[in-house]
Amino acid sequence: MYKLIFLFLICFGLSSFAQTPYFQQKLNYQINVTLNDIDKTLKGDETIIYKNNSASTLDFIWFHIYPNAYKNETTAMFQQIKNDPSRKKKLEKYSTGDIDGFNFKVNGQIAITEAHPNPQYIDVIKVKLQSPLKPGDSVSISTDFKVKLPSYFSRSGFADGEFMVTQWYPKPAVFDKDGWHEFPYLDMGEFYSEYGDYKVNITLPAEYIVGATGILQNADELNQYKTTGAKNFATKDDKPTLYVPKDKNGTKTLSYVMNNVPDFAWFADKKYVIAYDTVKMASGKTVDVFTYYYNKKKSLWLQSVDYTKDAIKNYSKWIGEYEYPIVQVVEGPKNNASGGMEYPTITLITSPDAKAQSLDAVITHEVGHNWFMSILGSNERANTWQDEGLNTYYQFRYEAEKYKSNSIFGDAIPENIKALPVDQFQAAIYNAMMGIPMKPAIATSLEKFATSDDYSMTSYIKTALWMFLLEAAVGREKVDNAFKTYFNDWKNKHPSPLDMKASFEKSLGSNLNQYFELLNKEGSFKEK
């Protein structure tokens, strides 16, 4: 059924296209932050060393101050939620948040700041530089800040004693060959961030258990997490070993280090159960695996470490080896608009654990974003498909191979289809997806999707189907080899769709112009 779509595959030879020379800026963060769990605030300071690797001289740097997206109902985030019927119930009961207390300094001198000219962009600020930042030069930018956390109705906030501290610190916008990307925070629509090296000190009441991007530097605390977590992984029962702080009445400062990642997030609760094990990579490298969840009777989270290990092993085999020394998964509050939210080395799962294979699938999807978002740092706002859809393609393979299931169809898959060999099962599933109405083109940028349904069906499902069409034409092994080439060419960088295309063409030895043109096709991929 795919023959008309893939006539282009008889054409061989690499396509060529002109591109502006690639560069990416380099950031080094030192952040200190204190959590006040009574008034739900953060008080912090940061120093950023910003290196200009572009050929342009910079007179200013745009900063995201994302907590201001929660400040009032005039922001771009609130306007998006209010205009989307499926998300309006988020606003039935909520508390606002914001960020202030800035005193920006550039190389120790007080800096002038300006608001963004768009009144909905109150979560973006311009920091002016006293002297031009020339190509190859670096500048030190520092500021204090104070965050009032909102109640949890989007990605950041608090709920039932748990703190989800995400998109919380002043962060330079990306400056790349296309210029500045100083877009606002949106509830539907993710991020695009510069890679940086992070050193973060988190001070909070000593009873809290914390999961954060990177490696915990406090040897005693880390050892307790591992010892406690290993016991819980071994027993997997309803009577877990619980974390016991050394000083219930005091505070502690936890230090984290992580290099070459596009973001830093952390999560804290006094009630987490810790589970821990390791997974060994093909190279011999050992990765720490932590999950943090709640002590509920017969919780499906008892298997969460195993699910995480399976995800890491499979994605490493299919795409390229996991880059980081640690992977973590956190149980969060229910979110009515997503199953989870990913950050480098750590992810929050916000879907109820209705059954084992659905929890496994959502953990796998969110862990998979360590590849498609973190290691391969595409612009998620402009090209939503390049992280969500490519990730979903591999999630669907994981579900098919492990369970003969698919998250889209769930229990509706007939038994005779489940009885098929895996390759035939997956072909049948994708053939059924052909019949799902998906009008927008895959290449639609985030702000142009009319509804969240259009966004999710197109960015996730239609893109996975697009990838399967290539698999059906050239074979799974060649697709995996193409992804491995893409991974090796662009890991820890910002690949565009054209960059992905070039890597695939190099691997396959084929001109993929017609295939990539399908990204602009509205409607289904069915043959006429």
KEKOLPA-787790 format. One record per residue (C-alpha): x, y, z; residue in one letter. Coordinates in pm, whole numbers, padded with zeros to 5 digits, always signed. Layout:
! KEKOLPA-787790
XYZa;...
END
This chain:
! KEKOLPA-787790
+00000+00000+00000m;+00299+00228+00036y;+00441+00198-00319k;+00320+00534-00449l;+00455+00721-00152i;+00800+00571-00188f;+00878+00597-00558l;+01136+00853-00449f;+01344+00577-00294l;+01467+00464-00636i;+01662+00790-00652c;+02002+00776-00486f;+02260+01039-00404g;+02281+01304-00137l;+02087+01627-00167s;+02266+01953-00106s;+02143+02276+00046f;+02305+02591+00170a;+02306+02662+00539q;+02437+02936+00762t;+02741+02801+00952p;+02632+02625+01271y;+02717+02757+01616f;+02576+02734+01966q;+02633+02949+02269q;+02785+02807+02587k;+02659+02878+02940l;+02796+02802+03284n;+02550+02831+03576y;+02612+02867+03948q;+02276+02878+04129i;+02190+02888+04499n;+01826+02851+04600v;+01631+02811+04925t;+01282+02664+04949l;+01037+02809+05200n;+00779+02530+05213d;+00542+02734+05432i;+00486+03028+05199d;+00573+02826+04885k;+00855+03050+04771t;+01209+03022+04643l;+01483+03271+04718k;+01791+03244+04504g;+02084+03393+04324d;+02265+03292+04010e;+02579+03374+03816t;+02600+03281+03449i;+02913+03285+03237i;+02782+03339+02885y;+03020+03268+02595k;+02933+03414+02257n;+03024+03150+01998n;+02839+03330+01718s;+02985+03555+01451a;+02762+03840+01576s;+02841+04107+01834t;+02569+04113+02102l;+02447+04430+02273d;+02187+04254+02489f;+02068+03910+02596i;+01705+03807+02619w;+01617+03616+02937f;+01325+03386+03004h;+01175+03459+03348i;+00914+03189+03307y;+00747+03201+03653p;+00587+03530+03546n;+00373+03330+03302a;+00169+03240+03611y;+00132+03600+03727k;-00208+03697+03586n;-00460+03599+03321e;-00319+03835+03057t;-00009+03624+02992t;+00035+03414+02681a;+00004+03096+02888m;-00326+03193+03046f;-00466+03313+02715q;-00380+02980+02555q;-00545+02782+02836i;-00860+02997+02825k;-00891+02953+02449n;-00866+02573+02463d;-01186+02398+02586p;-00991+02086+02685s;-00769+02288+02922r;-01013+02535+03075k;-01081+02316+03378k;-00723+02383+03486k;-00845+02727+03591l;-01138+02617+03806e;-00919+02654+04114k;-00561+02776+04116y;-00317+03017+04274s;-00085+03243+04077t;+00294+03266+04082g;+00566+03507+03975d;+00934+03595+03986i;+01091+03925+04097d;+01372+04065+04311g;+01614+04105+04022f;+01932+04311+04042n;+02106+04213+03719f;+02475+04287+03699k;+02706+04241+03401v;+03070+04186+03495n;+02984+04327+03838g;+02825+04647+03706q;+02452+04722+03741i;+02274+04644+03415a;+01975+04810+03253i;+01679+04584+03175t;+01380+04630+02949e;+01044+04457+02928a;+00945+04282+02608h;+00733+04504+02379p;+00459+04239+02359n;+00242+04290+02671p;+00167+03915+02692q;+00540+03840+02720y;+00586+03945+03083i;+00797+03631+03128d;+01069+03767+02897v;+01317+04044+02985i;+01604+04209+02797k;+01934+04252+02981v;+02149+04519+02816k;+02526+04482+02807l;+02738+04787+02895q;+02987+04700+02622s;+02936+04483+02313p;+02999+04111+02355l;+03223+04024+02064k;+03249+03682+01898p;+03448+03442+02113g;+03423+03657+02426d;+03246+03575+02754s;+03053+03783+03004v;+02945+03725+03366s;+02577+03796+03440i;+02442+03771+03794s;+02118+03843+03975t;+01916+03762+04283d;+01560+03640+04234f;+01255+03536+04432k;+00988+03300+04304v;+00635+03261+04430k;+00537+02912+04320l;+00187+02866+04178p;-00040+02579+04262s;+00029+02292+04026y;-00191+02334+03720f;+00070+02350+03444s;+00428+02225+03491r;+00567+02412+03791s;+00423+02454+04139g;+00310+02273+04452f;+00041+02017+04534a;-00026+01805+04843d;+00319+01856+04995g;+00507+01796+04669e;+00710+02065+04497f;+00765+02060+04121m;+01036+02321+04063v;+01069+02360+03688t;+01145+02655+03459q;+01222+02845+03778w;+01541+03050+03731y;+01628+03336+03492p;+01754+03166+03177k;+01902+03318+02861p;+01698+03258+02549a;+01858+03070+02262v;+02051+03274+02009f;+02127+03067+01698d;+02168+03113+01323k;+01802+03220+01304d;+01847+03487+01571g;+01684+03515+01915w;+01412+03278+02035h;+01265+03477+02323e;+00920+03317+02316f;+00696+03308+02625p;+00598+03009+02837y;+00294+02818+02709l;+00098+02537+02870d;+00076+02357+02535m;+00417+02393+02380g;+00756+02319+02519e;+01100+02473+02519f;+01427+02550+02344y;+01726+02611+02567s;+02099+02669+02545e;+02326+02391+02671y;+02503+02471+02994g;+02708+02334+03282d;+02521+02354+03613y;+02627+02373+03976k;+02315+02412+04191v;+02285+02428+04571n;+01935+02363+04707i;+01860+02449+05072t;+01535+02316+05222l;+01396+02150+05536p;+01590+01835+05614a;+01290+01600+05594e;+01255+01645+05219y;+01369+01389+04965i;+01488+01553+04645v;+01527+01434+04289g;+01707+01677+04059a;+01889+01706+03730t;+02241+01571+03766g;+02453+01408+04033i;+02403+01470+04405l;+02737+01575+04554q;+02650+01512+04921n;+02809+01170+04975a;+02616+01082+05293d;+02279+01178+05143e;+02349+00999+04817l;+02457+00686+05002n;+02137+00689+05206q;+01927+00727+04890y;+02110+00434+04731k;+02100+00210+05037t;+01732+00278+05106t;+01642+00258+04739g;+01827-00070+04681a;+01632-00236+04965k;+01302-00120+04816n;+01399-00235+04468f;+01491-00577+04606a;+01173-00631+04810t;+00912-00456+04591k;+00646-00474+04859d;+00395-00254+05040d;+00622-00209+05342k;+00909-00005+05203p;+01215+00115+05386t;+01165+00488+05434l;+01417+00769+05423y;+01503+00901+05772v;+01664+01247+05789p;+01951+01300+06030k;+01790+01616+06169d;+01413+01640+06134k;+01406+01995+06265n;+01689+02147+06067g;+01767+02233+05708t;+02012+02086+05461k;+02185+02206+05148t;+02205+01956+04863l;+02451+02023+04582s;+02405+01899+04226y;+02637+01905+03927v;+02548+01834+03566m;+02735+01937+03252n;+02615+01996+02898n;+02240+01985+02949v;+01970+02230+02834p;+01783+02268+03163d;+01774+02198+03538f;+01465+02085+03733a;+01406+01945+04080w;+01127+01780+04279f;+01083+01744+04654a;+00847+01572+04896d;+00874+01431+05249k;+00670+01124+05153k;+00864+00981+04859y;+00958+00616+04862v;+01299+00576+04698i;+01384+00283+04471a;+01728+00234+04322y;+01927+00003+04100d;+02180+00035+03818t;+02182-00052+03450v;+02494-00142+03256k;+02541-00003+02907m;+02697-00191+02615a;+03010+00023+02655s;+03047-00098+03012g;+02931+00230+03165k;+02700+00194+03468t;+02401+00429+03503v;+02225+00495+03835d;+01848+00447+03819v;+01626+00613+04081f;+01249+00635+04108t;+01055+00836+04368y;+00693+00743+04435y;+00424+00721+04701y;+00358+00439+04946n;+00026+00309+04816k;-00099-00046+04851k;-00007-00261+04550k;+00131+00042+04370s;+00235-00021+04011l;+00535+00197+04089w;+00695-00102+04258l;+00805-00197+03904q;+00908+00156+03804s;+01283+00095+03819v;+01247-00205+03587d;+01042+00000+03342y;+01304+00275+03347t;+01589+00029+03292k;+01408-00129+02997d;+01354+00213+02840a;+01721+00308+02879i;+01844-00022+02736k;+01613-00019+02434n;+01660+00345+02336y;+02036+00301+02374s;+02025+00001+02143k;+01803+00168+01885w;+01941+00525+01875i;+02267+00567+02063g;+02397+00506+02412e;+02249+00703+02700y;+02482+00996+02763e;+02423+01066+03130y;+02538+00895+03452p;+02190+00895+03609i;+01822+00862+03514v;+01533+00941+03752q;+01153+00914+03743v;+00922+01092+03987v;+00556+01027+04062e;+00367+01355+04050g;+00012+01484+04081p;-00243+01402+03814k;-00230+01646+03523n;-00537+01668+03300n;-00338+01760+02990a;-00035+01529+02986s;+00107+01202+03109g;+00434+01352+03220g;+00697+01618+03166m;+01061+01560+03090e;+01383+01730+03198y;+01746+01624+03159p;+01815+01309+03366t;+01476+01335+03543i;+01109+01321+03450t;+00780+01377+03629l;+00497+01129+03562i;+00152+01283+03601t;-00083+01011+03477s;-00259+00779+03722p;-00123+00424+03724d;-00436+00255+03595a;-00253-00053+03469k;+00103-00174+03441a;+00162-00146+03068q;+00024+00208+03045s;+00253+00323+03328l;+00542+00147+03156d;+00458+00324+02830a;+00441+00673+02977v;+00764+00621+03175i;+00931+00499+02856t;+00805+00799+02659h;+00925+01050+02917e;+01260+00876+02969v;+01292+00871+02590g;+01297+01249+02594h;+01651+01228+02728n;+01728+01154+02362w;+01466+01367+02183f;+01485+01697+02373m;+01794+01676+02588s;+02072+01501+02393i;+01919+01602+02058l;+01818+01956+02153g;+01579+02055+01875s;+01357+02363+01885n;+01046+02210+02042e;+00839+02522+01986r;+00900+02554+01612a;+00927+02181+01533n;+00712+01998+01783t;+00736+01674+01586w;+01114+01657+01608q;+01103+01558+01974d;+00749+01432+02044e;+00689+01243+01722g;+01030+01079+01688l;+01006+00976+02053n;+00654+00837+02001t;+00777+00626+01708y;+01016+00447+01941y;+00763+00433+02225q;+00521+00251+01992f;+00794+00001+01903r;+00865-00055+02273y;+00497-00124+02344e;+00462-00355+02045a;+00768-00564+02127e;+00702-00589+02500k;+00323-00610+02522y;+00166-00633+02175k;-00011-00313+02271s;-00037+00050+02166n;-00129+00349+02381s;-00356+00499+02117i;-00585+00200+02083f;-00552+00045+02428g;-00799-00237+02493d;-00966-00191+02154a;-00701-00398+01974i;-00862-00727+01862p;-00712-01053+01985e;-00641-01174+01632n;-00423-00866+01578i;-00239-00929+01905k;-00169-01284+01788a;+00031-01158+01488l;+00412-01152+01485p;+00548-00820+01613v;+00627-00674+01271d;+00282-00760+01137q;+00117-00638+01457f;+00287-00304+01426q;+00201-00276+01056a;-00164-00339+01141a;-00157-00075+01415i;-00008+00186+01183y;-00252+00090+00907n;-00535+00162+01152a;-00374+00499+01232m;-00407+00585+00864m;-00780+00620+00923g;-00750+00871+01209i;-00835+01226+01091p;-00519+01437+01128m;-00557+01747+00912k;-00263+01973+01011p;+00072+01922+00847a;+00343+01775+01069i;+00559+02083+01007a;+00301+02313+01167t;+00464+02534+01430s;+00316+02525+01778l;+00136+02858+01779e;-00054+02765+01459k;-00231+02457+01600f;-00597+02544+01653a;-00650+02298+01940t;-00451+02076+02172s;-00608+01774+01996d;-00464+01891+01664d;-00128+01944+01831y;-00112+01605+01999s;-00250+01398+01711m;-00018+01563+01459t;+00301+01607+01662s;+00288+01262+01820y;+00085+01019+01612i;+00110+01153+01258k;+00486+01191+01298t;+00524+00835+01427a;+00323+00719+01124l;+00548+00924+00897w;+00849+00747+01045m;+00687+00408+01003f;+00633+00478+00633l;+01010+00510+00598l;+01058+00190+00796e;+00812+00008+00567a;+01009+00124+00265a;+01371+00067+00369v;+01350-00165+00669g;+01384-00116+01043r;+01759-00177+01058e;+01828+00101+00809k;+01601+00339+00997v;+01785+00264+01321d;+02117+00318+01146n;+01988+00652+01018a;+01893+00752+01373f;+02234+00645+01500k;+02397+00867+01237t;+02167+01155+01335y;+02248+01096+01702f;+02623+01089+01647n;+02615+01394+01420d;+02400+01611+01646w;+02415+01495+02008k;+02437+01785+02252n;+02356+02028+01971k;+02049+02196+01819h;+01954+01999+01505p;+01703+02148+01263s;+01480+01937+01034p;+01732+01997+00752l;+02010+01868+00978d;+01811+01554+01049m;+01743+01512+00677k;+02114+01542+00593a;+02207+01277+00852s;+01938+01039+00725f;+02046+01089+00363e;+02407+01024+00456k;+02311+00700+00627s;+02061+00575+00369l;+02244+00698+00060g;+01912+00827-00069s;+01767+01161-00167n;+01483+01214+00083l;+01338+01533-00061n;+00998+01379-00136q;+00984+01197+00195y;+01061+01508+00398f;+00814+01703+00184e;+00546+01486+00346l;+00605+01694+00660l;+00413+01969+00482n;+00124+01746+00376k;-00217+01820+00527e;-00455+01533+00588g;-00377+01162+00591s;-00101+00970+00413f;-00348+00733+00245k;-00296+00671-00123e;-00552+00830-00352k;
END
